Amino acid sequence: MKERLIRLVIERAFRYSEEPIFKLVSGRLSNYYFDCKTITLHPEGMHLIGNVIFDHIEDLGVRGIGGLTLGADPVAFAVAYTSYLRGKPIEAFVVRKTAKSHGTMQWIEGNVTKGDNVVIVDDVITTGKSTIEAITRAQEAGLNIVKVVALIDRQEGGKENVEALGHKLTAMITREEVMAVYNKRRVEAPTD
């Protein structure tokens, strides 16, 4: 499933240019870009993501999985759905970018409570800023973070920044893995 997921990332989400033309959240320009919503919102992508991540976390005894909205949401939902189908339900939760301004005024939405073991997830990690924000909000809510998972690690310091806070981060796919398959395809592609 991971190999198919990498191929799907290349087919749908990965963009590459010899010149740095892709503007990142940080404002920096990059030669490549991962538009993960094209796979996290795709039926096959959801299936693959849910299974690949669930296989990685199913024995951790966690109650919930979630991260900063919007990138983490479809990833957490896919894992939660897969967990139910496989008989080991894990709740999905959402970490808001701003606290709800009415009602309960919560930062976190979902069926997780103080003391629950959870996994923080993100679609793409570059510097780790949004992942760290989700970690901070989860800790403030009293959640016990057992693991941090990124669907794709751009390998630009985000993993190290998260781990400097004492949390182990595992990436399901790395930029190196994507580039290896991408470059192999370019070499094998017929030229006209």
N, CA and C of each residue as an Amber inpcrd file, in Angstrom:
protein
   576
   0.8110000  -1.2030000   0.0000000   0.0000000   0.0000000   0.0000000
   0.8560000   1.2690000   0.0000000   1.9870000   1.2160000   0.7070000
   2.8350000   2.4030000   0.7450000   3.3850000   2.7200000  -0.6470000
   3.7870000   1.6890000  -1.3900000   4.3040000   1.9250000  -2.7430000
   3.2450000   2.5590000  -3.6300000   2.0130000   2.0750000  -3.5330000
   0.9210000   2.6560000  -4.3270000   0.6640000   4.0930000  -3.8720000
   0.7400000   4.3510000  -2.5700000   0.5310000   5.6980000  -2.0600000
   1.5890000   6.6530000  -2.6010000   2.8270000   6.2140000  -2.6630000
   3.8960000   7.0580000  -3.2350000   3.5930000   7.3530000  -4.7030000
   3.1590000   6.3410000  -5.4450000   2.8230000   6.5590000  -6.8600000
   1.6610000   7.5480000  -6.9950000   0.6650000   7.4160000  -6.1130000
  -0.4750000   8.3290000  -6.1430000  -0.0340000   9.7570000  -5.8070000
   0.8710000   9.8980000  -4.8470000   1.4140000  11.2230000  -4.5140000
   2.0620000  11.8300000  -5.7560000   2.8720000  11.0520000  -6.4600000
   3.5510000  11.5590000  -7.6540000   2.5430000  11.9050000  -8.7460000
   1.5470000  11.0480000  -8.9340000   0.5390000  11.2750000  -9.9790000
  -0.3370000  12.4830000  -9.7070000  -0.6920000  12.7180000  -8.4410000
  -1.7080000  13.7150000  -8.1260000  -1.2070000  14.9210000  -7.3340000
  -0.2380000  14.7400000  -6.4540000   0.0800000  15.7870000  -5.4840000
   1.4420000  16.4480000  -5.6570000   2.3590000  15.8100000  -6.3350000
   3.7360000  16.2950000  -6.3990000   3.9500000  17.1480000  -7.6390000
   4.5290000  18.3120000  -7.4330000   4.8970000  19.2040000  -8.5360000
   6.3810000  19.5180000  -8.3970000   7.0830000  19.5180000  -9.5540000
   8.5190000  19.7920000  -9.5360000   8.8680000  20.7520000 -10.6570000
   9.8010000  21.6480000 -10.3760000  10.2920000  22.6010000 -11.3580000
  11.7920000  22.7590000 -11.1630000  12.5120000  22.9130000 -12.2590000
  13.9640000  23.1440000 -12.1620000  14.2480000  24.4620000 -11.4380000
  13.3460000  25.4240000 -11.5960000  13.4670000  26.7120000 -10.9190000
  12.5410000  26.7320000  -9.7050000  12.9550000  27.3610000  -8.6160000
  12.0790000  27.4410000  -7.4360000  10.9090000  28.4000000  -7.6830000
   9.7310000  27.8590000  -7.9780000   8.5570000  28.6760000  -8.3000000
   7.4000000  28.4900000  -7.3240000   7.5090000  27.5200000  -6.4150000
   6.4110000  27.2210000  -5.5000000   6.6100000  27.9480000  -4.1740000
   5.6670000  28.8310000  -3.8480000   5.7620000  29.5980000  -2.6100000
   5.2210000  28.7720000  -1.4510000   6.0380000  28.6190000  -0.4080000
   5.6560000  27.8600000   0.7770000   5.0220000  28.7940000   1.8080000
   4.4060000  28.2190000   2.8380000   3.7840000  29.0120000   3.9060000
   4.7860000  29.9910000   4.5030000   6.0390000  29.5660000   4.6060000
   7.0820000  30.4170000   5.1860000   7.4200000  31.6200000   4.3060000
   6.9430000  31.5920000   3.0500000   7.2710000  32.6460000   2.0960000
   8.4400000  32.2840000   1.2000000   9.1620000  31.2360000   1.5780000
  10.3080000  30.7680000   0.8030000   9.8320000  30.0960000  -0.4860000
  10.6360000  30.1970000  -1.5480000  10.3270000  29.5170000  -2.8050000
  11.0350000  28.1640000  -2.8400000  10.3650000  27.1780000  -3.4370000
  10.9010000  25.8210000  -3.5000000  10.7850000  25.2710000  -4.9200000
  11.6320000  24.2940000  -5.2170000  11.5840000  23.6010000  -6.5160000
  10.4470000  22.5900000  -6.5810000   9.9260000  22.2070000  -5.4270000
   8.8780000  21.1810000  -5.4300000   7.7780000  21.5280000  -4.4360000
   6.6260000  20.9380000  -4.6780000   5.4660000  21.2170000  -3.8470000
   4.6140000  19.9590000  -3.7370000   4.0690000  19.7360000  -2.5380000
   3.1400000  18.6400000  -2.3070000   1.7600000  19.2380000  -2.0460000
   0.8360000  19.0520000  -2.9670000  -0.5460000  19.5040000  -2.7970000
  -1.3400000  18.3140000  -2.2780000  -1.2110000  18.0530000  -0.9940000
  -1.7340000  16.8130000  -0.4050000  -3.2430000  16.6670000  -0.4550000
  -3.9720000  17.7580000  -0.5360000  -5.4250000  17.6130000  -0.5690000
  -5.8850000  16.8360000  -1.7970000  -5.0710000  16.8260000  -2.8370000
  -5.4360000  16.0530000  -4.0310000  -5.3950000  14.5460000  -3.7780000
  -4.7270000  14.1260000  -2.7100000  -4.7600000  12.7000000  -2.3580000
  -5.5120000  12.4460000  -1.0620000  -5.4650000  13.3830000  -0.1060000
  -6.1660000  13.1470000   1.1660000  -7.6830000  13.2270000   0.9860000
  -8.1460000  13.8890000  -0.0700000  -9.5720000  13.9900000  -0.3600000
  -9.9990000  13.0730000  -1.5110000  -9.1060000  12.2480000  -1.9910000
  -9.3650000  11.3060000  -3.0930000  -9.7390000   9.9420000  -2.4960000
 -10.7480000   9.2670000  -3.0330000 -11.1830000   7.9940000  -2.4370000
 -10.0610000   6.9710000  -2.2470000  -9.2630000   6.7320000  -3.2730000
  -8.1740000   5.7620000  -3.1150000  -7.1280000   6.2940000  -2.1430000
  -6.8460000   7.5910000  -2.2150000  -5.8890000   8.1940000  -1.2990000
  -6.3170000   8.0170000   0.1450000  -7.6060000   8.2580000   0.4230000
  -8.1260000   8.0790000   1.7820000  -7.9510000   6.6380000   2.2460000
  -8.2670000   5.7100000   1.3690000  -8.1380000   4.2860000   1.6940000
  -6.6850000   3.9400000   2.0350000  -5.7810000   4.3660000   1.1860000
  -4.3640000   4.0550000   1.3950000  -3.8220000   4.7360000   2.6560000
  -4.1200000   6.0190000   2.8160000  -3.6450000   6.7740000   3.9800000
  -4.1790000   6.1600000   5.2620000  -5.4680000   5.8780000   5.2910000
  -6.0780000   5.2890000   6.4800000  -5.4140000   3.9970000   6.8890000
  -5.1460000   3.1380000   5.9140000  -4.5380000   1.8440000   6.2090000
  -3.0650000   1.9470000   6.5670000  -2.3050000   2.7420000   5.8300000
  -0.8630000   2.8610000   6.0870000  -0.6160000   3.4380000   7.4840000
  -1.3500000   4.4930000   7.8390000  -1.1380000   5.0980000   9.1560000
  -1.7170000   4.2110000  10.2540000  -2.9040000   3.6360000  10.0390000
  -3.4840000   2.7760000  11.0660000  -2.5590000   1.5960000  11.3600000
  -1.9780000   0.9850000  10.3300000  -1.0310000  -0.1140000  10.5480000
   0.1040000   0.3150000  11.4650000   0.4880000   1.5680000  11.3600000
   1.6160000   2.0850000  12.1400000   1.2520000   2.3840000  13.6020000
  -0.0250000   2.6930000  13.8560000  -0.3910000   3.1370000  15.2110000
  -1.3490000   2.1930000  15.9350000  -1.8300000   1.1530000  15.2790000
  -2.9160000   0.3440000  15.8560000  -2.5880000  -0.2890000  17.2010000
  -1.3350000  -0.5440000  17.4840000  -0.9680000  -1.1890000  18.7470000
  -0.5150000  -0.1960000  19.8270000  -0.7230000   1.0920000  19.6100000
  -0.2750000   2.1020000  20.5770000  -1.2950000   2.3630000  21.6880000
  -2.4900000   1.8300000  21.5440000  -3.5020000   2.0340000  22.5750000
  -3.9780000   3.4710000  22.6840000  -4.1430000   4.1320000  21.5380000
  -4.5750000   5.5280000  21.5560000  -6.0910000   5.6420000  21.4410000
  -6.5930000   6.7180000  21.9930000  -8.0320000   7.0050000  21.9520000
  -8.3790000   7.8870000  20.7640000  -7.4290000   8.7400000  20.3410000
  -7.7440000   9.6810000  19.2840000  -6.5830000   9.9980000  18.3750000
  -6.9290000  10.5590000  17.2040000  -5.9390000  11.0220000  16.2380000
  -6.4540000  12.3210000  15.6370000  -5.5770000  13.3260000  15.5740000
  -5.9820000  14.6010000  15.0050000  -4.8180000  15.5490000  14.9020000
  -5.1060000  16.7070000  14.3520000  -4.0820000  17.7300000  14.1860000
  -4.7130000  19.0400000  13.7890000  -3.8750000  19.9770000  13.3750000
  -4.3290000  21.3140000  13.0420000  -5.1600000  21.2960000  11.7680000
  -6.3420000  21.9040000  11.8630000  -7.2020000  21.9950000  10.6850000
  -6.5130000  22.8740000   9.6400000  -6.5630000  22.6440000   8.4650000
  -7.3260000  21.8080000   7.6000000  -6.5040000  20.6250000   7.0820000
  -5.2070000  20.7670000   7.0430000  -4.3660000  19.7240000   6.4610000
  -4.4810000  18.3820000   7.1430000  -4.5710000  18.3850000   8.4620000
  -4.6190000  17.1230000   9.2050000  -5.9900000  16.4600000   9.1790000
  -7.0390000  17.2380000   8.9480000  -8.3990000  16.7080000   9.0800000
  -8.6870000  15.4690000   8.2340000  -8.5140000  15.5150000   6.9000000
  -8.8520000  14.3180000   6.1250000  -7.9640000  13.1180000   6.4530000
  -6.7380000  13.3680000   6.9050000  -5.8460000  12.2790000   7.2960000
  -6.3860000  11.6010000   8.5480000  -6.7360000  12.4070000   9.5540000
  -7.2930000  11.8570000  10.8000000  -8.6050000  11.1330000  10.5370000
  -9.4500000  11.6910000   9.6770000 -10.7450000  11.0710000   9.3720000
 -10.5450000   9.7280000   8.6780000  -9.5880000   9.6530000   7.7540000
  -9.3190000   8.3930000   7.0510000  -8.8460000   7.3140000   8.0230000
  -7.9850000   7.6890000   8.9510000  -7.4790000   6.7270000   9.9380000
  -8.6060000   6.2910000  10.8700000  -9.4290000   7.2330000  11.3310000
 -10.5420000   6.8920000  12.2220000 -11.5030000   5.9250000  11.5270000
 -11.8320000   6.1890000  10.2890000 -12.7430000   5.3230000   9.5370000
 -12.1420000   3.9250000   9.3700000 -10.8830000   3.8790000   8.9980000
 -10.1890000   2.5960000   8.8450000 -10.1640000   1.8450000  10.1690000
  -9.9020000   2.5560000  11.2520000  -9.8380000   1.9120000  12.5680000
 -11.1720000   1.2500000  12.9230000 -12.2540000   1.8730000  12.5760000
 -13.5790000   1.3060000  12.8490000 -13.7960000   0.0440000  12.0060000
 -13.4640000   0.1400000  10.7160000 -13.6340000  -1.0140000   9.8260000
 -12.8000000  -2.2070000  10.2880000 -11.6690000  -1.9290000  10.9130000
 -10.7680000  -2.9920000  11.3430000 -10.9790000  -3.3930000  12.7980000
 -12.0590000  -2.8930000  13.4160000 -12.4600000  -3.3500000  14.7360000
 -11.6990000  -2.7750000  15.9060000 -10.9570000  -1.6870000  15.6900000
 -10.2070000  -1.0350000  16.7660000 -10.4290000   0.4740000  16.6610000
 -11.6430000   0.9320000  16.9560000 -11.9900000   2.3410000  16.7170000
 -11.1070000   3.3510000  17.4630000 -10.6800000   4.3550000  16.7180000
  -9.9260000   5.4940000  17.2330000 -10.7110000   6.7420000  16.8340000
 -10.9480000   7.6180000  17.7870000 -11.6840000   8.8600000  17.5340000
 -10.8220000   9.8530000  16.7480000 -11.4510000  10.5560000  15.8130000
 -10.7820000  11.6760000  15.1500000 -11.0930000  12.9440000  15.9370000
 -10.1300000  13.8710000  15.9620000 -10.3880000  15.1810000  16.5600000
  -9.7200000  16.2470000  15.7050000 -10.1930000  17.4720000  15.8830000
  -9.7110000  18.6140000  15.1110000  -9.1520000  19.6530000  16.0710000
  -7.9800000  20.1660000  15.7630000  -7.4000000  21.2780000  16.5110000
  -7.6590000  22.5390000  15.6850000  -8.4320000  23.4390000  16.2750000
  -8.7680000  24.6850000  15.5840000  -7.5500000  25.6160000  15.4930000
  -7.5750000  26.5100000  14.4970000  -6.5290000  27.5240000  14.3980000
  -6.7820000  28.6650000  15.3730000  -8.0380000  28.8870000  15.7020000
  -8.4150000  29.8510000  16.7350000  -9.5170000  29.2080000  17.5720000
  -9.5630000  29.5610000  18.8280000 -10.5810000  28.9870000  19.7130000
 -11.9670000  29.3770000  19.2310000 -12.9040000  28.4750000  19.4160000
 -14.2960000  28.7450000  19.0820000 -14.7310000  29.9860000  19.8700000
 -15.3660000  30.9370000  19.1970000 -15.6920000  32.2170000  19.8310000
 -17.0330000  32.2260000  20.5540000 -17.7170000  31.0990000  20.5510000
 -19.0160000  31.0280000  21.2280000 -19.1950000  29.6270000  21.8210000
 -20.2620000  29.4500000  22.5500000 -20.5350000  28.1280000  23.1280000
 -19.4460000  27.7160000  24.0980000 -18.8030000  26.5870000  23.8160000
 -17.7770000  26.0440000  24.7150000 -16.4070000  26.6900000  24.5510000
 -16.2250000  27.4570000  23.4880000 -14.9650000  28.1690000  23.2100000
 -13.7530000  27.2460000  23.2340000 -13.8870000  26.1100000  22.6250000
 -12.8280000  25.0980000  22.6320000 -11.8210000  25.2900000  21.4980000
 -10.6150000  24.8150000  21.7520000  -9.5910000  24.7200000  20.7150000
  -9.6990000  23.3770000  19.9980000 -10.1520000  22.3510000  20.7270000
 -10.1820000  20.9940000  20.1830000 -11.6250000  20.5090000  20.0940000
 -11.9780000  19.9800000  18.9250000 -13.3060000  19.4230000  18.6840000
 -13.1790000  17.9220000  18.5060000 -14.0690000  17.1880000  19.1360000
 -14.0660000  15.7360000  18.9930000 -14.2970000  15.0710000  20.3330000
 -14.2870000  13.7570000  20.3220000 -14.5900000  12.9720000  21.5130000
 -13.3300000  12.4980000  22.2280000 -12.4420000  13.4450000  22.5300000
 -11.2640000  13.1440000  23.3350000 -11.2940000  14.0660000  24.5540000
 -10.7740000  13.5710000  25.6590000 -10.7900000  14.3490000  26.9030000
  -9.4380000  14.2630000  27.5920000  -9.2760000  15.1340000  28.5530000
  -8.0440000  15.2070000  29.3370000  -7.6100000  13.7990000  29.7730000
  -6.3240000  13.5050000  29.5800000  -5.7630000  12.2150000  29.9650000
  -5.7540000  11.1720000  28.8660000  -6.4890000  11.4170000  27.7640000
  -6.5210000  10.4440000  26.6660000  -5.1810000  10.4000000  25.9360000
  -4.7830000   9.1940000  25.5290000  -3.6080000   9.0110000  24.6840000
  -4.0040000   9.3000000  23.2430000  -3.2130000  10.1360000  22.5650000
  -3.5500000  10.5280000  21.1950000  -2.3170000  10.5360000  20.2970000
  -2.6000000  10.5320000  18.9910000  -1.5870000  10.7230000  17.9550000
  -1.8810000  12.0630000  17.3030000  -0.8460000  12.8830000  17.1490000
  -0.9570000  14.1260000  16.3910000  -0.5060000  13.8080000  14.9660000
  -1.2860000  14.2670000  14.0060000  -1.0050000  13.9640000  12.6100000
  -0.9890000  15.2530000  11.7940000  -0.2240000  15.2380000  10.7040000
  -0.2050000  16.3480000   9.7570000  -0.0410000  15.7740000   8.3600000
  -0.5030000  16.5150000   7.3510000  -0.3620000  15.9970000   5.9920000
   1.0650000  16.1630000   5.4830000   1.6150000  17.3560000   5.6030000
   2.9860000  17.6280000   5.1620000   3.7030000  18.3790000   6.2720000
   4.9380000  17.9950000   6.5300000   5.7400000  18.7210000   7.5150000
   6.9600000  19.3110000   6.8140000   7.1450000  20.6090000   7.0090000
   8.3150000  21.3060000   6.4580000   9.1500000  21.8030000   7.6340000
   8.6990000  22.8680000   8.2780000   9.4010000  23.3840000   9.4630000
   8.8250000  22.8040000  10.7490000   7.6140000  22.2840000  10.6550000
   6.9530000  21.7170000  11.8250000   6.0570000  22.6970000  12.5560000
   5.9240000  23.9150000  12.0560000   5.1650000  24.9600000  12.7570000
   3.7290000  24.5340000  13.0550000   2.9830000  24.0510000  12.0730000
   1.5820000  23.6820000  12.3240000   1.4840000  22.4340000  13.1940000
   2.4170000  21.5180000  13.0470000   2.4330000  20.3220000  13.8840000
   2.6970000  20.7050000  15.3380000   3.6430000  21.6040000  15.5410000
   3.9690000  22.0660000  16.8940000   2.7900000  22.8220000  17.5010000
   2.0800000  23.5920000  16.6990000   0.8870000  24.2870000  17.1960000
  -0.1630000  23.2740000  17.6650000  -0.3560000  22.2030000  16.8910000
  -1.3100000  21.1580000  17.2890000  -0.8580000  20.4690000  18.5720000
   0.4260000  20.1890000  18.6740000   0.9800000  19.5650000  19.8860000
   0.7130000  20.4620000  21.1030000   0.9930000  21.7460000  20.9610000
   0.8000000  22.6980000  22.0580000  -0.6540000  22.7280000  22.5180000
  -1.5800000  22.8270000  21.5740000  -3.0060000  22.8770000  21.9210000
  -3.4560000  21.5680000  22.5660000  -2.9780000  20.4370000  22.0590000
  -3.3480000  19.1370000  22.6320000  -2.8320000  19.0230000  24.0670000
  -1.6130000  19.4690000  24.2990000  -1.0530000  19.4330000  25.6520000
  -1.8140000  20.3530000  26.5950000  -2.1710000  21.5340000  26.1140000
  -2.9570000  22.4650000  26.9320000  -4.3110000  21.8720000  27.3210000
  -4.8530000  20.9960000  26.4610000  -6.1360000  20.3440000  26.7410000
  -5.9560000  19.1030000  27.6180000  -4.7070000  18.8010000  27.9860000
  -4.4350000  17.6670000  28.8590000  -4.3530000  16.3290000  28.1500000
  -4.2210000  16.3540000  26.8320000  -4.0830000  15.1090000  26.0790000
  -2.6460000  14.6020000  26.1800000  -2.4920000  13.2970000  26.2070000
  -1.1800000  12.6600000  26.2920000  -0.7560000  12.2350000  24.8830000
   0.2280000  12.9190000  24.3380000   0.6690000  12.6480000  22.9660000
   1.6280000  11.4650000  22.9780000   1.1850000  10.3850000  22.3490000
   1.9560000   9.1450000  22.3020000   2.8750000   9.1230000  21.0820000
   2.4330000   9.7560000  19.9900000   3.1760000   9.6980000  18.7330000
   2.7710000  10.8810000  17.8720000   3.6770000  11.3040000  17.0030000
   3.3930000  12.3220000  15.9970000   3.6870000  11.6820000  14.6430000
   2.7330000  11.8270000  13.7160000   2.8620000  11.2100000  12.3980000
   2.6480000  12.2680000  11.3210000   3.5260000  12.2740000  10.3370000
   3.3480000  13.1170000   9.1590000   3.1370000  12.2020000   7.9610000
   2.1910000  12.5400000   7.1230000   2.0110000  11.7780000   5.8960000
   3.2580000  11.9230000   5.0270000   3.7020000  13.1770000   4.8300000
   4.8950000  13.4380000   4.0200000   5.8360000  14.3670000   4.7770000
   7.0950000  13.9900000   4.8420000   8.1310000  14.8330000   5.4350000
   8.9740000  15.4150000   4.3060000   8.9690000  16.7430000   4.1820000
   9.7830000  17.4160000   3.1620000  11.2680000  17.3670000   3.5180000
  11.5860000  16.9040000   4.7050000  12.9630000  16.7690000   5.1870000
  13.7010000  18.1100000   5.1820000  13.0430000  19.1010000   5.7940000
  13.6190000  20.4390000   5.8760000  13.6450000  20.9490000   7.3100000
  13.8030000  20.0150000   8.2660000  13.9740000  20.4130000   9.6600000
  12.7530000  20.2570000  10.5420000  11.5980000  20.0160000   9.9760000
  10.3770000  19.8890000  10.7720000  10.4240000  18.7350000  11.7510000
  10.8900000  17.5950000  11.2910000  10.9780000  16.4260000  12.1700000
  11.8760000  16.7350000  13.3590000  13.0170000  17.3360000  13.0880000
  13.9670000  17.6760000  14.1450000  13.3670000  18.6970000  15.1180000
  12.6010000  19.6590000  14.6000000  11.9720000  20.6670000  15.4620000
  10.9380000  20.0390000  16.3920000  10.1580000  19.0960000  15.8670000
   9.1700000  18.3920000  16.6890000   9.8720000  17.5190000  17.7240000
  10.8990000  16.8000000  17.2970000  11.5950000  15.8930000  18.2100000
  12.3760000  16.6570000  19.2840000  12.7560000  17.9060000  18.9970000
  13.4250000  18.7310000  20.0100000  12.4890000  19.0300000  21.1820000
  11.2000000  18.9040000  20.9460000  10.2070000  19.1030000  22.0110000
   9.9300000  17.8140000  22.7840000  10.6170000  16.7350000  22.3930000
  10.4610000  15.4700000  23.1050000   9.4280000  14.5210000  22.5230000
   8.9970000  14.7610000  21.2870000   8.0040000  13.8990000  20.6500000
   8.6120000  13.2030000  19.4350000   8.4640000  11.8890000  19.3850000
   8.9500000  11.1110000  18.2430000   8.0240000  11.3390000  17.0500000
   8.5890000  11.7030000  15.9120000   7.8100000  11.8980000  14.6950000
   8.1920000  10.8380000  13.6740000   7.1900000  10.2130000  13.1110000
   7.4030000   9.2520000  12.0440000   6.7070000   9.7500000  10.7900000
   7.4270000   9.7450000   9.6850000   6.8420000  10.1150000   8.3970000
   6.5080000   8.8320000   7.6370000   5.3200000   8.8160000   7.0560000
   4.9240000   7.6650000   6.2490000   5.6700000   7.6680000   4.9220000
   5.9350000   8.8740000   4.4080000   6.6430000   9.0500000   3.1390000
   7.6080000  10.2190000   3.3040000   8.7920000  10.0810000   2.7500000
   9.7470000  11.1880000   2.7880000   9.9600000  11.7560000   1.3890000
  10.4540000  12.9920000   1.3590000  10.7950000  13.6200000   0.0780000
  11.7720000  12.7420000  -0.6960000  12.7440000  12.1540000   0.0100000
  13.7220000  11.2890000  -0.6640000  13.0500000  10.1200000  -1.3800000
  12.0690000   9.4930000  -0.7190000  11.3640000   8.3660000  -1.3400000
  10.5950000   8.8170000  -2.5790000   9.9380000   9.9620000  -2.4930000
   9.1950000  10.4840000  -3.6410000  10.1520000  10.8180000  -4.7760000
  11.2520000  11.4950000  -4.4530000  12.2060000  11.8810000  -5.5050000
  12.8380000  10.6700000  -6.1730000  13.1080000   9.6160000  -5.4160000
  13.6970000   8.4100000  -6.0030000  12.7600000   7.8110000  -7.0540000
  11.4790000   7.7050000  -6.7230000  10.5050000   7.1520000  -7.6760000
  10.2870000   8.1240000  -8.8280000  10.1810000   9.4090000  -8.5220000
   9.9730000  10.4350000  -9.5450000  11.1310000  10.4330000 -10.5540000
  12.3700000  10.4320000 -10.0540000  13.5350000  10.4400000 -10.9520000
  13.6400000   9.1590000 -11.7610000  13.2980000   8.0270000 -11.1570000
  13.3160000   6.7550000 -11.8820000  12.3070000   6.7970000 -13.0290000
  11.1350000   7.3350000 -12.7740000  10.1050000   7.4580000 -13.8190000
  10.5760000   8.3710000 -14.9380000  11.2510000   9.4660000 -14.5800000
  11.7450000  10.4080000 -15.6050000  12.7660000   9.7390000 -16.5050000
  13.6270000   8.9050000 -15.9060000  14.6540000   8.2000000 -16.6840000
  14.0140000   7.1710000 -17.6030000  12.9900000   6.4820000 -17.0920000
  12.3350000   5.4050000 -17.8410000  11.3310000   5.9140000 -18.8600000
  10.8940000   7.1710000 -18.7200000   9.8620000   7.7110000 -19.6210000
  10.4070000   7.8350000 -21.0390000   9.6250000   7.3970000 -22.0120000
  10.0700000   7.5220000 -23.4010000  10.1090000   8.9920000 -23.8110000
  11.1140000   9.3430000 -24.5890000  11.2080000  10.7220000 -25.0790000
  10.8360000  10.7430000 -26.5490000  10.0930000  11.7740000 -26.9110000
   9.6620000  11.9160000 -28.3170000  10.4790000  12.9610000 -29.0200000
